[in-house]
Amino acid sequence: MDYMSPRETAEQRADGRREGGDRTRRRLIETAQDLLAEQGEDAIRLRELTAAAQVNVAAVHYHFGSLRALFHVAETEAIEYVVDAQLAELDALGDGATLHDIAAAYFRPIVQALGGPAGRGRPYLGVLVRLATSPPRELRESVAATIQRAHDRLYESLRAVLPAVPEAELRFRVTCVGGIIVELGGWAIEPDLRGKTARQVEELLVPVVAGALAGG
C-alpha cells in the first residue's frame, strides 16, 4: 500500500471539496437558465430554484452572493454563447460565400436550438429572447452591446454580397432578422417544427431569412 502523507490527504480533500463546489455552481447556473428561459426573472423564487437544482439555499449566497447575481451570471453566459456561436459560424465562411451561406451561418446556432434539446442551446435561446425584449436595467447596455456584435459581423458579411444596398437599409434588414430570432425563440412556430431535425429546420428557415436580407 502506498503511503500518503497527511498533507497529501488534506490536499485531496480540498480538491474534492473544490470539485464538488464547481459542480454545485454549474448546476445552479444551468437550473437558473432553464427557469429564466421559461419564466423570466420576476417569476422565479429562490426556494423554487434551489429545489430544482437540488441544493440548499445557502449555496446560492455562497457561490454568487444573491439570487440576482446568479441570474446575471446565467444570463450573460447564455447570450454570449449564442452570439459567439454566430460569430464563429460567420468567421468560418470562406471567400465566395453566398447570401444563403451567410444566412445559414448566422442562423445555425438558432436552428440547432430549435431542432432539438441537444446541449444548452434551447435554454440559451430562451434567455437570449427574454433579454432582447426586456433586459434587466443593469444588463441593458451589455445585452445591447453583445447583440450588436452579432449584427455588426452579419452586416460585414452581407456588405460583400449586397454592395448596392445602402448602408441604412442593409442595417435595417439585419435588425429585422434579429426580430425573426425573437419570434422563433418565443416558440410561436414550435408546432410547425416539432419532430424535425436541425437540418430540416434549417431547410425551412434559412430561405426565409435569406429572402428578408435580400429585400424586395
N, C-alpha and C positions, 0 to 999 in steps of 0.2 A: 504494500500500500504506500502510495506517495505521501510524503509528509507535507502538510500545508501549514504554514506559519499563521499565527493569529492575525498578522497584518494582511496576508493574502485572503484569509477568511472574511475579514472586515471589508476588504475591497470588493469581494464577490457579493457580499450582502448589499453594499452600496450600489453596485452595478445593477443588481436585481431590483432594488427599490427605484432606481432611475428608469429602468426599462418599464417597470410597472406604471410609473408616473407618466411616462411618454405615451403608453397605451391608453391610459385614462384620459389624458389631454386630447389625444386623437379621437377617442370615442365621443367626447363632449363636442368637439368641433363638428364631426360628421352628423351627430344627432341634431345639433343646432341647425346645420344646413338643411337637413331633411324637414325639420319643423318650420324653418323660415320659408322654405320653398312652398310649403302647403298653407301656412297661416299668416306669415308676416310677424314682425317683432311684437306688435301690441297684443297679439292674441296668446303669446307664449308665457307661461308661468314657470318660475324656477323649479318647483317640485315636479311639474309635468316633464320638464326636460331631463332632470336628474333621474326620474323614474324610467324614462325611455332609454337613457344611457346606462342605467343600472349602476349608478354611483351615488354617493351621498352628497348632500347639499354643500358640505364644506369643500368638496373637490372643486367646485366652480370658483369659489373665493380663493382657494389655494393656487390654482393654475392661472386664473385670469383676473382676479380681483373683484369682479362683479359680473352679473349676467349680461349687462350692456357691453362690457368689454369683450366677453365671449362672442356675442353677436357680431361685433365689429371684426374680430379675427376671422370668424366663419364667413362673413360676407365678403371681406376683402380677398380671402383665398379663392372663393368661388368665382368672383368676377374676373380676377386676374388670370385664373386658369383658363376660362373661356377665351378671353382676349388674347392671351399668349398662344393658345392653340390656333386661333385665327391668323395671327401674325406668322406663326411657323408654317402654316399651310400656304400663305401668300408668298413667303420668302422662298419656299421650295419650288415655286413655279420657275420654269426656265424661260429663256428668250422665246418669243413667238407664242406665248400663252394667249388663247382666245378669250373673248368675253365670257363664254360658257365656262372655260377653265377657271377664270378668276372668280366667277360667281360660285362655282363648286368649291373652290378652296376656302372662300370666305364663310360659306355656309356649312362646310363639312363638320365642324365641331357641334353645330346646332343639329344637323341631321343625325349624327351619332347619338345625341341625347334623345332625340325624338324617336329614333328607330329601335330603341331597346334600353333595358336597365343596366347595361354593362358599365362598370366603373362608377364614377361620381358625376357623370355628365348630366343626368336628369335633375338632381337637386341643384347642381351648379347653375344650370339654365334657369330653373325656377327662381333661384336667388337673384340672378342677373336681371330677370324681368322685373321683379319687385323693386330692385334698386334703381333700374332705369326709369320706372314710372313714379316711384315715391321714395326716394332715398332719405335716410335719416339726415337731419340738418348737419350733423357733424361729419357726415361722409359725403355730402353733396358735391363738394369740389373734387374730391379724389375719385368718386364714381364717374363724374363727367369727364375728368382727365383720362381715366383708364379707357372708357368707351371711345373717347376721341382718338386715342392711339390707333384703335382698330379702324375707325373711319378714315383717318389720315392715310393709313397704309393702303386701304382699299382704293382711296382716291388716287394715290400714286400709281397703282397697278392699272386703273381704268384710264388714266391720262394717256397711256401708251396705245390703247386700242380705240379710244374715243377722242382723238385730238381735236376734232372740230367742235366739240360741245363746249360752250362757255363754262368757265370755272364755277360760277354761281349755280348754274343749272346742274352741273355734274355733282356738286356737293349736295344740292337739294335731293338728287336721286339717291345718293349714299344715305342721307338722313332718312329717306322714305324706306330704304331697305332695312335700316335699323328698326323702323316701326314694324316691319314684317316679322322680325325676330321677336319683338314684344308680343305680337299677336300669336305667333306659334308657341311661344313659351307659356301663354295662358291656357294652352291645351284645348282651345276652341275647336280645332280641327282634329283632335285626337281620334274621334271615331273613324275618320277617313284614313288614318294612318295605322290603326290597330292591326296587328298581325303582320305588318310589312317589315321587311328587313331594312337596314340602313341604306343599302343600295337602291331598293325600291323607293324609299322615301326621297332619296337624292334625285332619282329619275323624275319624280313628281314635282319637286320643289325648285330645283335649280333652273329649269327653263322659265319658270315664273319670275324668279329673281333676276335672271339674265335679261328677261324682257323689260322688267322695271328699270334696270340700269341702262338698257339701250334707249329707252324713251320711245315716244310715238314716232 
